[in-house]
């Protein structure tokens, strides 16, 4: 228990100190592949996030404090602080009161801090930021040092109660489900059991159950622990929900026709990952051909609308392969752009002579890669459903 106390006391002191220092930046906690982040602006806590259920936590707080508020996915950006940006805009537009928004922030911070009690062996790293915000941040909404201190005290009390009930082995981020159901139960027992299985279905976490039953998390956990000790119930890990931006992307993918296919003939896995991360979110499909001679039939079968081709291929010369493809009926008019590490007049001339449309140096940034594709195969945006944009960056950390 000492390790838990030491780790949490260290975190508590750090959070208070950052507030007193009027610090700006982010405090990052890590344990294995899990990470938590506390965002600060001039000593005020903007938002706390991390752990396995960032979106579930957000949705729970919305249901509890802003039940009539609906998030417009089209206005949700892809920034690290999209939740805070939604709240600030909602307060400015008078869709939420300041008290509602602050209650939501307090609830989320409380959950994050309480969950960290189950993961005491975390590392702590402070990353200061000196960049000014790209939009005005009101200091009324973020949590002050005094408010953070009150929440820390409340979480400490919750954890003491948790320990007093013997619930240390219960992780509230996990979902309860019945391990077995007695088929010989009486009619009244079966009816009760049916209602319970609808709630304890392996999809609702302990936190979710507490919200649905309008009970404190400790009361819910104590009830669940009774069944767990009897072997009638178990806890399972469950995935997080999709964020509004991710939900919108799925809708776009379902509504909008598939984007043109871009092929990259390059043996480099890094090049594959880079182009895929740029083109797929932009609406294009992507395929990597790492061995053109062995995968030529696949290239013909896929019939890409655009081809990036490395000049220095291990099995053949990229310029020669380009000339070969130009002689085929399938790729006679397909836009082909040669790519390579060397960027000079010689490479551009050789690209033109081989039949390529252009040459692109590998040092190009994300915008340049996307621009060269859009130049030859532009996308037509769907009139009704648009993919989420990057949006305004609330704060660049």
RAVEN-V875709 format. One record per residue. N is the residue number from 0. D_CENTER is the distance of its C-alpha to the mean C-alpha in whole Angstrom. Layout:
BEGIN
n;d_center
N;D_CENTER
N;D_CENTER
END
This chain:
BEGIN
n;d_center
0;32
1;33
2;30
3;28
4;30
5;30
6;26
7;26
8;29
9;28
10;24
11;26
12;29
13;26
14;24
15;28
16;29
17;26
18;27
19;31
20;30
21;28
22;25
23;23
24;20
25;17
26;18
27;16
28;17
29;16
30;18
31;18
32;14
33;13
34;12
35;13
36;13
37;16
38;16
39;20
40;22
41;26
42;26
43;24
44;20
45;18
46;15
47;14
48;11
49;10
50;11
51;10
52;10
53;8
54;9
55;12
56;13
57;13
58;14
59;17
60;18
61;18
62;21
63;23
64;23
65;22
66;23
67;25
68;22
69;20
70;17
71;17
72;14
73;17
74;16
75;13
76;12
77;9
78;10
79;9
80;11
81;10
82;12
83;15
84;15
85;16
86;18
87;20
88;21
89;22
90;24
91;25
92;26
93;28
94;25
95;25
96;27
97;26
98;27
99;25
100;22
101;23
102;23
103;20
104;19
105;21
106;20
107;17
108;18
109;21
110;18
111;16
112;20
113;21
114;19
115;19
116;23
117;22
118;21
119;23
120;24
121;21
122;21
123;21
124;21
125;21
126;20
127;22
128;22
129;25
130;23
131;24
132;22
133;22
134;22
135;24
136;23
137;25
138;26
139;27
140;23
141;22
142;23
143;27
144;28
145;30
146;27
147;25
148;28
149;29
150;26
151;26
152;30
153;29
154;26
155;29
156;31
157;29
158;28
159;32
160;33
161;30
162;32
163;35
164;34
165;34
166;30
167;29
168;28
169;26
170;22
171;21
172;17
173;19
174;21
175;25
176;27
177;30
178;31
179;35
180;36
181;40
182;42
183;45
184;44
185;46
186;45
187;44
188;42
189;40
190;39
191;38
192;36
193;35
194;33
195;32
196;30
197;28
198;27
199;26
200;25
201;22
202;20
203;20
204;19
205;22
206;20
207;20
208;24
209;25
210;23
211;25
212;28
213;28
214;29
215;28
216;26
217;29
218;31
219;29
220;28
221;32
222;33
223;30
224;32
225;35
226;34
227;32
228;35
229;37
230;35
231;34
232;31
233;28
234;24
235;21
236;18
237;16
238;12
239;10
240;10
241;8
242;7
243;10
244;9
245;8
246;12
247;13
248;13
249;14
250;17
251;18
252;18
253;20
254;22
255;23
256;25
257;23
258;23
259;26
260;26
261;25
262;27
263;27
264;30
265;29
266;29
267;27
268;23
269;22
270;23
271;22
272;18
273;18
274;20
275;17
276;14
277;17
278;18
279;16
280;14
281;17
282;19
283;21
284;21
285;22
286;24
287;25
288;29
289;29
290;33
291;35
292;38
293;37
294;34
295;36
296;37
297;33
298;33
299;36
300;34
301;31
302;33
303;30
304;30
305;30
306;30
307;29
308;32
309;32
310;36
311;36
312;36
313;37
314;39
315;40
316;40
317;38
318;40
319;43
320;40
321;39
322;43
323;43
324;40
325;42
326;45
327;43
328;43
329;40
330;38
331;41
332;39
333;36
334;34
335;34
336;33
337;34
338;31
339;32
340;32
341;36
342;36
343;39
344;42
345;43
346;40
347;40
348;43
349;43
350;40
351;42
352;45
353;43
354;42
355;38
356;37
357;36
358;35
359;31
360;31
361;28
362;27
363;26
364;23
365;20
366;22
367;25
368;24
369;23
370;26
371;28
372;27
373;27
374;30
375;31
376;29
377;28
378;25
379;27
380;24
381;24
382;26
383;25
384;21
385;19
386;16
387;14
388;15
389;13
390;16
391;17
392;16
393;17
394;17
395;17
396;16
END
